[in-house]
Amino acid sequence: MSQDKKRVLIIANELSPYTEFGDFAKILNSLAVKTFDSGMEVRVIMPRFGTINERRHRLHEVVRLSGINIIIDKDDYPLIIKVASLPSARLQVYFMDNEDYFKRKFVFNDDKGKFYDDNAERMIFFCKSALETVKKFGWPPDIIHCHGWMTSLVPLYLKTAYKKEPVFNYSKVVYTAQNDQFKEKFDEDFIRKATISTDIKEKDLELYKGGDNLSLTLGASKNADVVIHGDANLNDEIVKAVKPSRYKKVVKYNESWTEDATPLLDLYKSLTES
């Protein structure tokens, strides 16, 4: 690409210290900082869950990026973009916000533990918001690292609805494949709502049709260029379905990442050099 510095975009539904579901929240924090310190440009995009304390983490709205509406099932949802600097680092984290989807006291389940009925729509909103925001940045990433089930449509959208967008022309997509992050299933309308463009065909969404964690992981992994095992003992079905090939790199889980994310930084470097 023409710019001197390589660019890494991390799209995730968890990142320490904002939202943590497992070890990878801290791994991604360390990886983002190490990547920035290595001389690359880094930006992070994540949902602005209601559990994130805006005052403590010093979030503020990015007015210049306002004015984007995200269409989900023919309804318009205004996207509010907020930003904060990652503590002890000089890199920015952008938070995708919307009152209908994210102004809640809980993340994926209500106060009774019930999986939110609109979690599929929240995912579609987040994935589309992230890509629309990058378009508005005019900031072409060399690497897009998607982490967490809420990002699982991004690899598909990049290969279909957004494949003609110049900002994504040279992006290599990395996806972290994980075991069950949720046990529920989306309703049957999920696939129709996820079809955000005429460039997306029914066969493109075939692997996603189950509407469960495994289906999302298989769909995202199929469309990614690199798949990282996000668990030491990843589901056999995922391991068998996603194998290394000429067109796909697979990286096995390494417990050392929790102490030192350097091997993942080395992965980023190898991808920007190839």
Backbone hydrogen bonds, N-H to C=O, Kabsch-Sander energy under -0.5 kcal/mol:
donor,donor_aa,acceptor,acceptor_aa,energy
8,V,41,E,-2.9
9,L,143,I,-3.0
10,I,8,V,-0.5
10,I,43,R,-2.7
11,I,9,L,-0.6
11,I,145,H,-2.8
12,A,10,I,-0.6
12,A,45,I,-2.4
13,N,147,H,-1.3
15,L,19,T,-1.7
16,S,25,A,-2.1
18,Y,15,L,-1.6
19,T,15,L,-1.9
25,A,22,G,-1.4
26,K,22,G,-0.5
26,K,23,D,-0.9
27,I,23,D,-2.0
28,L,24,F,-2.9
29,N,25,A,-1.3
30,S,26,K,-2.6
31,L,27,I,-2.9
32,A,28,L,-2.8
33,V,29,N,-2.2
34,K,30,S,-2.7
35,T,31,L,-2.6
36,F,32,A,-2.2
37,D,33,V,-2.9
38,S,34,K,-1.4
39,G,36,F,-1.7
40,M,35,T,-1.6
41,E,6,K,-3.0
43,R,8,V,-2.1
44,V,92,Q,-1.8
45,I,10,I,-2.9
46,M,94,Y,-2.5
48,R,96,M,-2.6
49,F,47,P,-1.4
52,I,49,F,-1.9
53,N,51,T,-0.5
54,E,52,I,-0.8
57,H,53,N,-2.1
58,R,54,E,-0.6
58,R,55,R,-0.6
59,L,54,E,-2.2
60,H,83,V,-1.7
62,V,81,I,-3.3
63,V,61,E,-1.0
65,L,62,V,-1.3
66,S,63,V,-1.9
70,I,77,Y,-2.8
71,I,69,N,-0.5
72,I,70,I,-0.6
72,I,75,D,-2.7
75,D,72,I,-1.8
77,Y,70,I,-2.2
79,L,68,I,-2.7
80,I,78,P,-0.6
80,I,97,D,-2.9
81,I,79,L,-0.5
82,K,80,I,-0.5
82,K,95,F,-2.3
83,V,60,H,-2.4
84,A,93,V,-1.9
86,L,91,L,-2.6
89,A,86,L,-1.9
92,Q,42,V,-0.6
93,V,84,A,-3.1
94,Y,44,V,-3.5
95,F,82,K,-3.4
96,M,46,M,-2.4
96,M,94,Y,-0.5
97,D,80,I,-2.5
97,D,95,F,-0.6
102,F,98,N,-2.9
103,K,98,N,-0.6
103,K,99,E,-0.8
104,R,102,F,-2.1
110,D,114,K,-2.7
113,G,110,D,-2.1
116,Y,108,F,-2.5
119,N,116,Y,-1.6
122,R,118,D,-2.4
123,M,119,N,-2.1
124,I,120,A,-2.4
125,F,121,E,-2.8
126,F,122,R,-2.4
127,C,123,M,-2.9
128,K,124,I,-2.5
129,S,125,F,-2.6
130,A,126,F,-2.6
131,L,127,C,-1.7
132,E,128,K,-2.5
133,T,129,S,-2.5
134,V,130,A,-1.8
135,K,131,L,-1.9
136,K,132,E,-2.0
137,F,133,T,-2.2
138,G,134,V,-1.8
139,W,134,V,-1.3
142,D,7,R,-1.9
143,I,7,R,-1.9
144,I,172,K,-2.6
145,H,9,L,-3.0
145,H,143,I,-0.5
146,C,144,I,-0.7
146,C,174,V,-3.5
147,H,11,I,-2.7
148,G,176,T,-0.6
151,T,148,G,-2.2
152,S,149,W,-1.6
154,V,151,T,-1.8
157,Y,153,L,-2.9
158,L,154,V,-2.5
159,K,155,P,-1.1
159,K,156,L,-0.6
160,T,156,L,-0.9
160,T,157,Y,-0.6
162,Y,157,Y,-3.1
163,K,160,T,-1.3
165,E,162,Y,-1.5
168,F,165,E,-1.8
169,N,166,P,-1.5
171,S,168,F,-1.3
172,K,142,D,-2.6
174,V,144,I,-2.8
174,V,172,K,-0.5
175,Y,226,V,-2.6
176,T,146,C,-2.1
177,A,175,Y,-0.8
177,A,228,I,-2.7
186,F,211,G,-2.3
190,F,187,D,-1.9
193,K,189,D,-2.4
194,A,190,F,-2.3
195,T,191,I,-1.0
195,T,192,R,-0.6
196,I,194,A,-1.8
200,I,197,S,-1.6
201,K,199,D,-0.6
204,D,201,K,-1.0
205,L,201,K,-0.8
205,L,202,E,-0.9
206,E,203,K,-1.0
208,Y,205,L,-0.9
209,K,205,L,-0.8
209,K,206,E,-1.1
211,G,208,Y,-2.3
216,L,212,D,-2.3
217,T,213,N,-2.3
218,L,214,L,-2.6
219,G,215,S,-2.5
220,A,216,L,-2.6
221,S,217,T,-2.5
222,K,218,L,-2.1
223,N,219,G,-1.4
224,A,220,A,-1.0
225,D,173,V,-2.0
226,V,173,V,-2.1
227,V,249,K,-2.8
228,I,175,Y,-2.8
229,H,251,V,-3.2
230,G,177,A,-3.4
230,G,228,I,-0.7
234,L,231,D,-0.7
234,L,232,A,-0.5
238,I,235,N,-0.8
239,V,235,N,-2.2
240,K,236,D,-2.9
241,A,237,E,-1.6
242,V,238,I,-2.3
243,K,241,A,-0.7
245,S,248,K,-2.9
249,K,225,D,-2.2
251,V,227,V,-2.9
252,K,250,V,-0.5
257,W,254,N,-2.0
258,T,255,E,-1.3
259,E,256,S,-1.5
260,D,256,S,-2.6
264,L,261,A,-0.9
265,L,261,A,-1.7
266,D,262,T,-2.7
267,L,263,P,-1.4
268,Y,264,L,-2.2
269,K,265,L,-2.6
270,S,266,D,-2.3
271,L,267,L,-2.0
272,T,268,Y,-1.9
273,E,269,K,-1.1
274,S,270,S,-1.2
